[in-house]
Amino acid sequence: MAGKIAELPKGTRITDYISLGVIAEKIPLSKVQEVLAATGRGSIRERDLPAHVMVYYVVALALYMQSAYTEVLRCLFEGLAWLFGPEVTVHVAAKSGIAQARARLGVEPLRRLYEDVVAPIGTDRTRGSRYRGWRLVSLDGTTLDVADTASNAAAFGYPSGRLGDGSYPQLRLVSLVESGTHVLFGASFGGFRTGETVLARDSLRGLKAGMLCLGDRNFFGYELWREASATGADLLWRGKKNLVLPRVKRLSDGSYLSRIYATTKDRLHDRNGIMVRVIEFKLEGLEDDEPFYRLMTTVLSPEAAPAAELAALYHERWEIETALDELKTHLRGARIVLRSKTPEGVRQEVYGLLLAHYAVRGLMHEAALSADEDPDRLSFLQAVRVIRRKLPLFVALPP
């Protein structure tokens, strides 16, 4: 007996099935639609490029940074021929239509989606993500080149040096990263001349009790330390060598308690000081490393975290350097400039880049858990290549 012809439900729209398959597992369509409704950016009428399609399209741009706008869209639509048959032709919008659809979408839905979805994902089984019960995270910053247009230059500014201004405007980005998984969360960004410590204040919203945050000496300062510790997270930050740190109490593991102050006057009058634990050590026999390190932590008890362990642990901070390199080199591409010609488009593109990085890292984390492997031992670049190859095969499938 002949089988009944399979049909889609009445009223089904082609665009309802464009949800980026593998990426949508980490960025669910239901969440995208929720954010679009909350920001008032959902499509009121059916278009060739409705809002939820454009959200996934912006994420896909990060996976195909070296491909043309229309080629990325064609990649998204490619699977539809399999779903509906070769007689159905899907219209791929021209570049101007894509630009208009991105402008209608704006930045806010991507920002809200990033803040709602992207968070630490490590579990007790994730190797390298914990230290004595703390979730390990780091804080650091980087810069990204953007398209050289008048509006981008006005919004972000050029880097400058002794030979003059750089070739492209740059934005500055500061983010937290989860050690072990390399998930970049709590990211904030602004113009090139916006200081990292200014942007870090926005990133602190990602810190929670139960985290131990590692940070370089560039971030250390009384106010930022006070704000960061107020989140409930513990801190292990490097301090500058010229800091005046009176020894309040010598501890059994060689570290000592001290106080930091907002001003010299406060220190002289012992006013509004914050108690910290100081760990000082030297590295010997390594020519490329600085010989003297001074670390400060909110963990005041040597029993809770011995000085020798914290000194060794601090170098896990380089995990964020690797994660930022994944974002800038392996995902974006070496010497690739963000393609958007307007500041609004640049900001939208950066959130798409961060969401794409999170989706890739999430899939890698699942693979590592399945194989009982350290995520650090998996190749981020290889994961991106696999997703690029598989994307056209899955875009027609709902998540």
N, C-alpha and C positions, 0 to 999 in steps of 0.2 A: 504494500500500500504506500502510495506516495506520501511523503511527509508534508506538513504544512509549511508554507513559506514563512521564514522568520522575518518579522517586521518590527521596527522600532515603535514605541508608543506614539499615539497621535499627539501632534503638537511638539514632538521632539525637534530641537534645533541642532544643527551640526555642531555649533560652537559649544553646546553643553558637553560634548565628548572630548573637547580639547582640554586636557588637564595635566599634561606633561608626565603621565604615568609614573616613572621612577621618581621624579622630583615631587610629585603630588603626595607621595607617601609621607614625606616630611613637611610638606606645606599643603595641608588638605584643602580641597575645594570648598568644603563647608566653612572653613576658617576664612578663606579669601572672601567668600560671599558675605560673611558676618562683618568683616572689616569694611568692605565696600558699602554695606548698608549703614554702618556706624558713621562713616565719613561722608555719606551722601554722594558717593561716586558710582553707585551701581547704574547700569544702563537702563534707562526708562523705556527705550524701544530697542528692538533687535537691530543690530548693525552688523556689518561685515566683521568688525573688530570690537565686540563688546568688552566691558571693563574687566571681567574675570579672565578673559583671554589675554588681555594686555598685561595683567599682573604676571601671568606665567611667561608671557613674551619677554618682559623686562628681565626676568630671571634667566631665560634662555639666552638673552644677549650676552650674559656673563659667561656662558658655556661656549659661545661661538664669537669671541671678541674679534677674530680676524675675518669674519664673514660679513657680507653686506646685510643691511636691514631686511631686505626682501628675501634673501636666501635663508635667514634664520626663520622667518615666518613660513616659508615654504617647507622647511624642515618640520615645523610644528604640524602643518596640515598634511604632510605626506602620508601618514597612516590612514587618512580618511578614504583614500582610494580603495584600500583593502576592506574597510567597513561597509562602504556603500556601492562598491563596484566601479569598474573603469568608466562607466557611462556618466558618472557624476563628476562634475568639474567643480573644484573649490576655488573660489576667487582669492587670489593673493593680492592684497592691496599694494598700491604704489607707495613709494617712499613718503610722498606728501600725506597720503592717508594714514600711514603709520605714525607720522609726526603729529597729526591732528589727534589721533587716538591716544597717544602718550600724553599730549597736553591736556586732554579731557580727564585722564586718569590722575595726573598730578603726582606729588610726592607723598602726601599724607597717608594714603592707603598702604604704600610700601613701608613707610616708617612705622605705622601701627602694626603691620604684619610682622616686621622684624622684631619689634619690642614684645609682641605677644607670643611669638613662636620660638624665637631663638633663645635658648637657655642651656646651661650645663646638662649633659646627658649621661655622664659617667655613673656607673653603678659600683657596688662593692666588688664586682668581678672585673672591672676595668683596670687593667694594669697601668700603674703610673699616675692614677688620678687622685690618690689619697696619701696622706701622711698622718699616722696615728689618729685616725678618725676625722681629720680635717679634709675638706675638698680643696685641692690645690688649684689656685688660679694666679695669673700674672697680669700686670698692667704695663702697657707700653704704647708707643705711637709710631706712625710712619707718614709718608707723603705719597700722593698719587698725581701723576701728570694728567691735565685735562686739555681739551681742545683749545687751540689758541684763537679765541674770538674776543672781541671787545667786551662783551658782557661777562664772559668767564674771567677775563683779566681783571675787570672791575670788582667782581664778586670775590675772587680768590687770591689774586696777586701773583707776582712772579718771585721765585727764589732769586737771591742776589749774592754775588761774591766779588772777589777782587777783580774779576774779568768782566763784570757787569751782570745784567739780568739773565736768567735762564731762558731757554728756548720756549718753554711752555708754562702757562700758569699751573699752580699746584694747590691742592687742598691738603689739609693736615687732618689725620685721623688718629684717634686714640681709642683703644679697646681693651677689654679684659679677655683673657683666653683661659679655657679650662685645660690644665695640664692632662696629658693622657689622651684626650680626644681632639684637642686643637680647635674646639668650637669658639668662635669669636662672638662674644656677647657684650651687651652694654656699650656698643660702639657709639662714638660721637665724632663729628667732624665739622670743620669750618675753614676759613681762609688760611693761606700759608702762614701769615703773620700772627694768627691766633696761637697763643702759647699752649704747649701740651698740658701744663698744669691747669689752665682754664678749661680745656676740653675734658680733662680728667674728672672734674667736678660732676659733669653730667654722667660720666661712665660709672661713678661710684654707686649709682642707683642699682647696678647689677650685683653689688656685694650683699651677702647675707650672712647671718650667724651660721657658724659651722664651716666657713671658708677660711683659708689661710692665703692671703694675697701677697705675692712677691712683687717688689717694685725697685726700679733703679734709682740712683741718687738724684736724678733729675726731678723726680716727683717729691722728694722729701722736703717738707716744710711744715711749720707748726699748724697752719690752718687746714691744709689738705690732710695731714695726719689726723687731726681732730675730727674732721668730717668723715674720713674713711673709717676710723675706729668706732664712730657713732653708729655705723650701720650694723654693728654686732659682729662683723668679721674680725679676725685677727690679722695682723700685718707683720711682714718681714721685709723691710725696705733697707736699701743701702743708704748710708749717710755720707756727706762730704767730710773730707779729712780735716777741714778747718773748723768743724763744729766744736764749740766749747761744751763739754759734757762732764759736769762734776760727778765724782764717784760717790754715790749715796751709800751703797752697800756692795761689797765683793761677794760673789756667789761661789758655790762649791765647784762648779764646772769651769771656772775661769772668766765667766761673764760677770757683768756688774749692773746694778740698778743706777739709773740717772734720771734727770728731768730735762725736758725741753721746754723752751719758753718762746713766746711770740716776739719779744724784743729784749735787747740787752738790759734795759731798765727793769723789766719784769724779772730777769734772771738775777740781777743784783739785789733786788728786794724779795727774791724767792716768792714771786706772785704768779698765780695762774699756771703753775708748772704742770706738765703731764708726765707721769712716771713711765719710763721705758726701760727695757733691758738691752744692754749693749754687748755685742759680740765682736771682738777684734781678732783678726788672724792674718797671717802672711802666707802667700803661695811661693814656694821655692822650687827652683829647677825648671820653671816654665817661662821662657824668654818673652813670649808674647803677652803674658798676663801681668796686670799690675800687681805689685808685691803686697800691698796693704789693703785690707778690706775692713770696713766698719759697718756692721749691720745693727739695726734696731728693730725690736719686736715688741708687740703688746703681750706676748706670752712671757709672763714674769717669772714663772716657776721653772727651774732647771729640770725638775722631775717630769714635768709635762712635755718638755722638748729640750733635750740636752744641747749645749752649745755646738758640740762637734757635729751633731746631726743637722742642725739648722745651717751651719756653715756649708755643709755638703749640699743641703737641700736648695740653698739660694741659687745655685747654678742651674736648677730646673727652670729658672726664669727665661733661659734661652729658648724654651719651648715656644714662647710667643714670637720670637724672631723667625722660627720655622713656620709658624702659622701665618704670619704676615707675608713671608716669602711665598707661601702657597697662594695667597690672595693676589699678590702683585705679579708673580712670575709664572706660576704653573696654571693658574686659572685665567688671569687677565692676559698673560703673555709678556715675555720680556720686551721691554722698550715699546710696549703698546700704550697708546694714549687713550684715555676715556673718550668715547666718540661724540658725546652729546655737545651740542653747540650753545646751549643755554644753561645758566646756573640751576634752573629747575630740573632740567633734564639730567644734569650731572648728579644732583642729589638723588634723583630717582634711580639712576644707574648704579650709584654706590650701594644703595640698599639692595638692589637686585644682585650685585656682586656678593654682598654679605650673605644674602639668602641662599644663593647658589653654593657658596662655600659651606654653609651649614648643612645643606642637603647632601652634598658629597661626603662631608665628614660624618654625618649621621649614618649613611649607608656603609661607610667604612667601619664605623663603630659596631654596627650589627654583624658585619663579616668577621671582625676581630673576636667578638664574643662567641660566635658560632665555632670558630677555630681555636678558641682559648689562646688567643695571640695578643700581643701588645699592639695597639693601633699604630704606634710609632714605627713598627716594622713593615707596615703596609705602604705602598706607593700611592701618594695623592695624585701624582700625574697620571699613573696608570688608571686609577679610578675615574678621573675626568675623561680619559680617552674611551673607556668602556661606556660611560654614560652618553658621550657624544655619538658613539656608534649605535647604541641601543635606542636612543631617543626617538628616532622616526618610527621604530617598530612598536612603540608603546603609547605614542601621543593620542591615539584614537581610543584608548581604553580608559574608562573612568577609574578613579583611585580606589 
